[in-house]
Amino acid sequence: MPISAAKIYIDSNKNTHPNYKYRVIGSSFATVYEPVAGASFELYEMKDGIKSGNAIAIDSTNPTNTTIISGADGSIDFGDYKFDFNKEYGVFETATVDGYELNTGYKTFKLSDEAAKPGFNGEYDFYMNNEASRGEISISKYDSVEKRNLAGVRFNIYKGN
């Protein structure tokens, strides 16, 4: 949708969905989304697009913890980890929150490439989509005496309030 429409949509839904944000696509379009807080990620060094070694501990006070948890705004903080300007890194989602499917993709970046982009301010912004889980319903009709399934039964499913 156009960026102006995304802004209007977010503003008109701020009472029911106060966390909605938009992500600009190209120069004039945007996607509206709601950040996912509490998803778990790990950071890896990459070589030619493939994980190299173990997950990186980003907290120097806890060198065994490699898990990074997304905050209320959906962002992840790499703490005091000192990135090598010329190395490639990958961010992998390892767990998500109830109601969402795990994103099995990953994002790679190299600070030297990011720094060369106009307007780079030291922050690397990327977007990982988490699809909402789809529910599954199993309905059957059976006779109450012999517990056999009854063929030919039809059901109507309605959306409730």
Contact map, one row per residue, 1 for C-alpha under 8 A:
11101100000000000000000000001110000000000000000000000000000000000000000000000000000000000000000000000000000000000000000000000000000000000000000000000000000000000
11111100000000000000000000011100000000000000000000000000000000000000000000000000000000000000000000000000000000000000000000000000000000000000000000000000000000000
11111110000000000000000100011100000000000000000000000000000000000000000000000000000000000000000000000000000000000000000000000000000000000000000000000000000000000
01111111000000000000000000000000000000000000000000000000000000000000000000000000000000000000000000000000000000000000000000000000000000000000000000000000000000000
11111111100000000000000000000000000000000000000000000000000000000000000000000000000000000000000000000000000000000000000000000000000000000000000000000000000000000
11111111110000000000010000000111000000000000000000000000000000000000000000000000000000000000000000000000000000000000000000000000000000000000000000000000000000000
00111111111000000000010000000000000000000000000000000000000000000000000000000000000000000000000000000000000000000000000000000000000000000000000000000000000000000
00011111111100000000000000000000000000000000000000000000000000000000000000000000000000000000000000000000000000000000000000000000000000000000000000000000000000000
00001111111110000000000000000000000000000000000000000000000000000000000000000000000000000000000000000000000000000000000000000000000000000000000000000000000000000
00000111111111000001110000000001000000000000000000000000000000000000000000000000000000000000000000000000000000000000000000000000000000000000000000000000000000000
00000011111111000000000000000000000000000000000000000000000000000000000000000000000000000000000000000000000000000000000000000000000000000000000000000000000000000
00000001111111100000000000000000000000000000000000000000000000000000000000000000000000000000000000000000000000000000000000000000000000000000000000000000000000000
00000000111111111100000000000000000000000000000000000000000000000000000000000000000000000000000000000000000000000000000000000000000000000000000000000000000000000
00000000011111111111000000000000000000000000000000000000000000000000000000000000000000000000000000000000000000000000000000000000000000000000000000000000000000000
00000000000111111100000000000000000000000000000000000000000000000000000000000000000000000000000000000000000000000000000000000000000000000000000000000000000000000
00000000000011111100000000000000000000000000000000000000000000000000000000000000000000000000000000000000000000000000000000000000000000000000000000000000000000000
00000000000011111111000000000000010000000000000000000000000000000000000000000000000000000000000000000000000000000000000000000000000000000000000000000000000000000
00000000000011111111000000000000000000000000000000000000000000000000000000000000000000000000000000000000000000000000000000000000000000000000000000000000000000000
00000000000001001111100000000000011000000000000000000000000000000000000010000000000000000000000000000000000000000000000000000000000000000000000000000000000000000
00000000010001001111110000000001111000000000000000000000000000000000000000000000000000000000000000000000000000000000000000000000000000000000000000000000000000000
00000000010000000011111000000001111000000000000000000000000000000000000000000000000000000000000000000000000000000000000000000000000000000000000000000000000000000
00000110010000000001111100000111100000000000000000000000000000000000000000000000000000000000000000000000000000000000000000000000000000000000000000000000000000000
00000000000000000000111110000111100000000000000000000000000000000000000000000000000000000000000000000000000000000000000000000000000000000000000000000000000000000
00100000000000000000011111111110000000000000000000000000000000000000000000000000000000000000000000000000000000000000000000000000000000000000000000000000000000000
00000000000000000000001111111110000000000000000000000000000000000000000000000000000000000000000000000000000000000000000000000000000000000000000000000000000000000
00000000000000000000000111111000000000000000000000000000000000000000000000000000000000000000000000000000000000000000000000000000000000000000000000000000000000000
00000000000000000000000111111000000000000000000000000000000000000000000000000000000000000000000000000000000000000000000000000000000000000000000000000000000000000
01100000000000000000000111111100000000000000000000000000000000000000000000000000000000000000000000000000000000000000000000000000000000000000000000000000000000000
11100000000000000000000111111110000000000000000000000000000000000000000000000000000000000000000000000000000000000000000000000000000000000000000000000000000000000
11100100000000000000011110011111000000000000000000000000000000000000000000000000000000000000000000000000000000000000000000000000000000000000000000000000000000000
10000100000000000000011110001111100000000000000000000000000000000000000000000000000000000000000000000000000000000000000000000000000000000000000000000000000000000
00000100010000000001111000000111110000000000000000000000000000000000000000000000000000000000000000000000000000000000000000000000000000000000000000000000000000000
00000000000000000001111000000011111000000000000000000000000000000000000000000000000000000000000000000000000000000000000000000000000000000000000000000000000000000
00000000000000001011100000000001111100000000000000000000000000000000000000000000000000000000000000000000000000000000000000000000000000000000000000000000000000000
00000000000000000011100000000000111110000000000000000000000000000000000111000000000000000000000000000000000000000000000000000000000000000000000000000000000000000
00000000000000000000000000000000011111100000000000000000000000000000011111000000000000000000000010000000000000000000000000000000010000000000000000000000000000000
00000000000000000000000000000000001111100000000000000000000000000000111111100000000000000000000010000000000000000000000000000000000000000000000000000000000000000
00000000000000000000000000000000000111110000000000000000000000000000111101000000000000000000000110000000000000000000000000000000000000000000000000000000000000000
00000000000000000000000000000000000111111000000000000000000000000000110000000000000000000000111110000000000000000000000000000000000000000000000000000000000000000
00000000000000000000000000000000000001111100000000000000000000000011110000000000000000000000111100000000000000000000000000000000000000000000000000000000000000000
00000000000000000000000000000000000000111110000000000000000000000011110000000000000000000011111000000000000000000000000000000000000000000000000000000000000000000
00000000000000000000000000000000000000011111000000000011000000000111000000000000000000000011110000000000000000000000000000000000000000000000000000000000000000000
00000000000000000000000000000000000000001111100000000011100000000100000000000000000000001111000000000000000000000000000000000000000000000000000000000000000000000
00000000000000000000000000000000000000000111110000111111000000000000000000000000000000001111000000000000000000000000000000000000000000000000000000000000000000000
00000000000000000000000000000000000000000011111000111011000000000000000000000000000000111100000000000000000000000000000000000000000000000000000000000000000000000
00000000000000000000000000000000000000000001111111110000000000000000000000000000000000111100000000000000000100000000000000000000000000000000000000000000000000000
00000000000000000000000000000000000000000000111111110000000000000000000000000000000000010000000000000000000000000000000000000000000000000000000000000000000000000
00000000000000000000000000000000000000000000011111000000000000000000000000000000000000000000000000000000000000000000000000000000000000000000000000000000000000000
00000000000000000000000000000000000000000000011111100000000000000000000000000000000000000000000000000000000100000000000000000000000000000000000000000000000000000
00000000000000000000000000000000000000000000011111110000000000000000000000000000000000000000000000000000000000000000000000000000000000000000000000000000000000000
00000000000000000000000000000000000000000001111011111100000000000000000000000000000000000100000000000000000000000000000000000000000000000000000000000000000000000
00000000000000000000000000000000000000000001111001111100000000000000000000000000000000000000000000000000000000000000000000000000000000000000000000000000000000000
00000000000000000000000000000000000000000001100000111110000000000000000000000000000000000000000000000000000000000000000000000000000000000000000000000000000000000
00000000000000000000000000000000000000000001000000111111000000000000000000000000000000000000000000000000000000000000000000000000000000000000000000000000000000000
00000000000000000000000000000000000000000111100000001111100000000100000000000000000000000000000000000000000000000000000000000000000000000000000000000000000000000
00000000000000000000000000000000000000000111100000000111110000000100000000000000000000000000000000000000000000000000000000000000000000000000000000000000000000000
00000000000000000000000000000000000000000010000000000011111101111110000000000000100000000000000000000000000000000000000000000000000000000000000000000000000000000
00000000000000000000000000000000000000000000000000000001111100101100000000000111100000000000000000000000000000000000000000000000000000000000000000000000000000000
00000000000000000000000000000000000000000000000000000000111111101100000000000111100000000000000000000000000000000000000000000000000000000000000000000000000000000
00000000000000000000000000000000000000000000000000000000111111100000000000000001100000000000000000000000000000000000000000000000000000000000000000000000000000000
00000000000000000000000000000000000000000000000000000000001111100000000000000000000000000000000000000000000000000000000000000000000000000000000000000000000000000
00000000000000000000000000000000000000000000000000000000101111111000000000000000000000000000000000000000000000000000000000000000000000000000000000000000000000000
00000000000000000000000000000000000000000000000000000000111111111100000000000000000000000000000000000000000000000000000000000000000000000000000000000000000000000
00000000000000000000000000000000000000000000000000000000100001111100000000000000000000000000000000000000000000000000000000000000000000000000000000000000000000000
00000000000000000000000000000000000000000000000000000000111001111110000000000000000000000000000000000000000000000000000000000000000000000000000000000000000000000
00000000000000000000000000000000000000000110000000000011111000111111000000000000000000000000000000000000000000000000000000000000000000000000000000000000000000000
00000000000000000000000000000000000000011100000000000000100000001111100000000000000000000000000000000000000000000000000000000000000000000000000000000000000000000
00000000000000000000000000000000000000011100000000000000000000000111110000011100000000000000000000000000000000000000000000000000000000000000000000000000000000000
00000000000000000000000000000000000011111000000000000000000000000011111000010000000000000000000000000000000000000000000000000000000000000000000000000000000000000
00000000000000000000000000000000000111111000000000000000000000000001111111111000000000000000000000000000000000000000000000000000000000000000000000000000000000000
00000000000000000000000000000000000111000000000000000000000000000000111111110000000000000000000000000000000000000000000000000000000000000000000000000000000000000
00000000000000000000000000000000001111000000000000000000000000000000011111100000000000000000000000000000000000000000000000000000000000000000000000000000000000000
00000000000000000010000000000000001110000000000000000000000000000000011111100000000000000000000000000000000000000000000000000000000000000000000000000000000000000
00000000000000000000000000000000001111000000000000000000000000000000011111110000000000000000000000000000000000000000000000000000000000000000000000000000000000000
00000000000000000000000000000000000010000000000000000000000000000000011111111000000000000000000000000000000000000000000000000000000000000000000000000000000000000
00000000000000000000000000000000000000000000000000000000000000000001111001111100000000000000000000000000000000000000000000000000000000000000000000000000000000000
00000000000000000000000000000000000000000000000000000000000000000001010000111110000000000000000000000000000000000000000000000000000000000000000000000000000000000
00000000000000000000000000000000000000000000000000000000011000000001000000011111100000000000000000000000000000000000000000000000000000000000000000000000000000000
00000000000000000000000000000000000000000000000000000000011000000000000000001111100000000000000000000000000000000000000000000000000000000000000000000000000000000
00000000000000000000000000000000000000000000000000000000011100000000000000000111110000000000000000000000000000000000000000000000000000000000000000000000000000000
00000000000000000000000000000000000000000000000000000000111100000000000000000111111000000000000000000000000000000000000000000000000000000000000000000000000000000
00000000000000000000000000000000000000000000000000000000000000000000000000000001111100000000000000000000000000000000000000000000000000000000000000000000000000000
00000000000000000000000000000000000000000000000000000000000000000000000000000000111110100000000000000000000000100000000000000000000000000000000000000000000000000
00000000000000000000000000000000000000000000000000000000000000000000000000000000011111100000000000000000000000100000000000000000000000000000000000000000000000000
00000000000000000000000000000000000000000000000000000000000000000000000000000000001111100000000000000000000001110000000000000000000000000000000000000000000000000
00000000000000000000000000000000000000000000000000000000000000000000000000000000000111110000000000000000000001110000000000000000000000000000000000000000000000000
00000000000000000000000000000000000000000000110000000000000000000000000000000000001111111000000000000000000001100000000000000000000000000000000000000000000000000
00000000000000000000000000000000000000000000111000000000000000000000000000000000000001111100000000000000000111100000000000000000000000000000000000000000000000000
00000000000000000000000000000000000000000011110000000000000000000000000000000000000000111110000000000000000111000000000000000000000000000000000000000000000000000
00000000000000000000000000000000000000000011110000100000000000000000000000000000000000011111000000000000011110000000000000000000000000000000000000000000000000000
00000000000000000000000000000000000000001111000000000000000000000000000000000000000000001111100000000000011100000000000000000000000000000000000000000000000000000
00000000000000000000000000000000000000001111000000000000000000000000000000000000000000000111110000000001111000000000000000000000000000000000000000000000000000000
00000000000000000000000000000000000000111100000000000000000000000000000000000000000000000011111100000111110000000000000000000000000000000000000000000000000000000
00000000000000000000000000000000000000111100000000000000000000000000000000000000000000000001111100000100000000000000000000000000000000000000000000000000000000000
00000000000000000000000000000000000000111000000000000000000000000000000000000000000000000000111110000100000000000000000000000000000000000000000000000000000000000
00000000000000000000000000000000000001110000000000000000000000000000000000000000000000000000111111011100000000000000000000000000000000000000000000000000000000000
00000000000000000000000000000000000111100000000000000000000000000000000000000000000000000000001111110000000000000000000000000000000000000000000000000000000000000
00000000000000000000000000000000000000000000000000000000000000000000000000000000000000000000000111110000000000000000000000000000000000000000000000000000000000000
00000000000000000000000000000000000000000000000000000000000000000000000000000000000000000000000011111000000000000000000000000000000110000000000000000000000000000
00000000000000000000000000000000000000000000000000000000000000000000000000000000000000000000000111111100000000000000000000000000011110000000000000000000000000000
00000000000000000000000000000000000000000000000000000000000000000000000000000000000000000000000100111110000000000000000000000000011110000000000000000000000000000
00000000000000000000000000000000000000000000000000000000000000000000000000000000000000000000111100011111000000000000000000000000011000000000000000000000000000000
00000000000000000000000000000000000000000000000000000000000000000000000000000000000000000000100000001111110000000000000000000001111000000000000000000000000000000
00000000000000000000000000000000000000000000000000000000000000000000000000000000000000000001100000000111110000000000000000000000000000000000000000000000000000000
00000000000000000000000000000000000000000000000000000000000000000000000000000000000000000001100000000011111000000000000000000000000000000000000000000000000000000
00000000000000000000000000000000000000000000000000000000000000000000000000000000000000000111100000000011111100000000000000000001000000000000000000000000000000000
00000000000000000000000000000000000000000000000000000000000000000000000000000000000000000111000000000000111110000000000000000101000000000000000000000000000000000
00000000000000000000000000000000000000000000010010000000000000000000000000000000000000011110000000000000011111000000000000000000000000000000000000000000000000000
00000000000000000000000000000000000000000000000000000000000000000000000000000000000000011100000000000000001111101100000000000000000000000000000000000000000000000
00000000000000000000000000000000000000000000000000000000000000000000000000000000000011111000000000000000000111111100000000000000000000000000000000000000000000000
00000000000000000000000000000000000000000000000000000000000000000000000000000000001111110000000000000000000011111110000000000000000000000000000000000000000000000
00000000000000000000000000000000000000000000000000000000000000000000000000000000000011000000000000000000000001111111000000000000000000000000000000000000000000000
00000000000000000000000000000000000000000000000000000000000000000000000000000000000000000000000000000000000011111111100000000000000000000000000000000000000000000
00000000000000000000000000000000000000000000000000000000000000000000000000000000000000000000000000000000000011111111100100010000000000000000000000000000000000000
00000000000000000000000000000000000000000000000000000000000000000000000000000000000000000000000000000000000000111111110111000000000000000000000000000000000000000
00000000000000000000000000000000000000000000000000000000000000000000000000000000000000000000000000000000000000011111110100000000000000000000000000000000000000000
00000000000000000000000000000000000000000000000000000000000000000000000000000000000000000000000000000000000000001111111100000000000000000000000000000000000000000
00000000000000000000000000000000000000000000000000000000000000000000000000000000000000000000000000000000000000000011111100000000000000000000000000000000000000000
00000000000000000000000000000000000000000000000000000000000000000000000000000000000000000000000000000000000000000000111110000000000000000000000000000000000000000
00000000000000000000000000000000000000000000000000000000000000000000000000000000000000000000000000000000000000000111111111100000000000000000000000000000000000000
00000000000000000000000000000000000000000000000000000000000000000000000000000000000000000000000000000000000000000010001111100000000000000000000000000000000000000
00000000000000000000000000000000000000000000000000000000000000000000000000000000000000000000000000000000000000000010000111110000000000000000000000000000000000000
00000000000000000000000000000000000000000000000000000000000000000000000000000000000000000000000000000000000000000000000111111000000000000000000000000000000000000
00000000000000000000000000000000000000000000000000000000000000000000000000000000000000000000000000000000000000000100000001111100000000000000000000000000000000000
00000000000000000000000000000000000000000000000000000000000000000000000000000000000000000000000000000000000000000000000000111110000000000000000000000000000000000
00000000000000000000000000000000000000000000000000000000000000000000000000000000000000000000000000000000001000000000000000011111000000000000000000000000000000000
00000000000000000000000000000000000000000000000000000000000000000000000000000000000000000000000000000000000000000000000000001111100000000000000000000000000000000
00000000000000000000000000000000000000000000000000000000000000000000000000000000000000000000000000000010011000000000000000000111110000000000000000000000000000000
00000000000000000000000000000000000000000000000000000000000000000000000000000000000000000000000000000010000000000000000000000011111000000000000000000000000000000
00000000000000000000000000000000000100000000000000000000000000000000000000000000000000000000000000011110000000000000000000000001111100000000000000000000000000000
00000000000000000000000000000000000000000000000000000000000000000000000000000000000000000000000000011110000000000000000000000000111110000000000000000000000000000
00000000000000000000000000000000000000000000000000000000000000000000000000000000000000000000000000111000000000000000000000000000011111000000000000000000000000000
00000000000000000000000000000000000000000000000000000000000000000000000000000000000000000000000000111000000000000000000000000000001111100000000000000000000000000
00000000000000000000000000000000000000000000000000000000000000000000000000000000000000000000000000000000000000000000000000000000000111110000000000000000000000000
00000000000000000000000000000000000000000000000000000000000000000000000000000000000000000000000000000000000000000000000000000000000011111000000000000000000000000
00000000000000000000000000000000000000000000000000000000000000000000000000000000000000000000000000000000000000000000000000000000000001111100000000000000000000000
00000000000000000000000000000000000000000000000000000000000000000000000000000000000000000000000000000000000000000000000000000000000000111110000000000000000000000
00000000000000000000000000000000000000000000000000000000000000000000000000000000000000000000000000000000000000000000000000000000000000011111000000000000000000000
00000000000000000000000000000000000000000000000000000000000000000000000000000000000000000000000000000000000000000000000000000000000000001111100000000000000000000
00000000000000000000000000000000000000000000000000000000000000000000000000000000000000000000000000000000000000000000000000000000000000000111110000001000000000000
00000000000000000000000000000000000000000000000000000000000000000000000000000000000000000000000000000000000000000000000000000000000000000011111000001100100000000
00000000000000000000000000000000000000000000000000000000000000000000000000000000000000000000000000000000000000000000000000000000000000000001111100111100000000000
00000000000000000000000000000000000000000000000000000000000000000000000000000000000000000000000000000000000000000000000000000000000000000000111111111100000000000
00000000000000000000000000000000000000000000000000000000000000000000000000000000000000000000000000000000000000000000000000000000000000000000011111100000000000000
00000000000000000000000000000000000000000000000000000000000000000000000000000000000000000000000000000000000000000000000000000000000000000000001111100000000000000
00000000000000000000000000000000000000000000000000000000000000000000000000000000000000000000000000000000000000000000000000000000000000000000001111110000000000000
00000000000000000000000000000000000000000000000000000000000000000000000000000000000000000000000000000000000000000000000000000000000000000000011111111000000000000
00000000000000000000000000000000000000000000000000000000000000000000000000000000000000000000000000000000000000000000000000000000000000000000011001111100000000000
00000000000000000000000000000000000000000000000000000000000000000000000000000000000000000000000000000000000000000000000000000000000000000001111000111110000000000
00000000000000000000000000000000000000000000000000000000000000000000000000000000000000000000000000000000000000000000000000000000000000000000111000011111100000000
00000000000000000000000000000000000000000000000000000000000000000000000000000000000000000000000000000000000000000000000000000000000000000000000000001111100000000
00000000000000000000000000000000000000000000000000000000000000000000000000000000000000000000000000000000000000000000000000000000000000000000000000000111110000000
00000000000000000000000000000000000000000000000000000000000000000000000000000000000000000000000000000000000000000000000000000000000000000000100000000111111000000
00000000000000000000000000000000000000000000000000000000000000000000000000000000000000000000000000000000000000000000000000000000000000000000000000000001111100000
00000000000000000000000000000000000000000000000000000000000000000000000000000000000000000000000000000000000000000000000000000000000000000000000000000000111110000
00000000000000000000000000000000000000000000000000000000000000000000000000000000000000000000000000000000000000000000000000000000000000000000000000000000011111000
00000000000000000000000000000000000000000000000000000000000000000000000000000000000000000000000000000000000000000000000000000000000000000000000000000000001111100
00000000000000000000000000000000000000000000000000000000000000000000000000000000000000000000000000000000000000000000000000000000000000000000000000000000000111110
00000000000000000000000000000000000000000000000000000000000000000000000000000000000000000000000000000000000000000000000000000000000000000000000000000000000011111
00000000000000000000000000000000000000000000000000000000000000000000000000000000000000000000000000000000000000000000000000000000000000000000000000000000000001111
00000000000000000000000000000000000000000000000000000000000000000000000000000000000000000000000000000000000000000000000000000000000000000000000000000000000000111
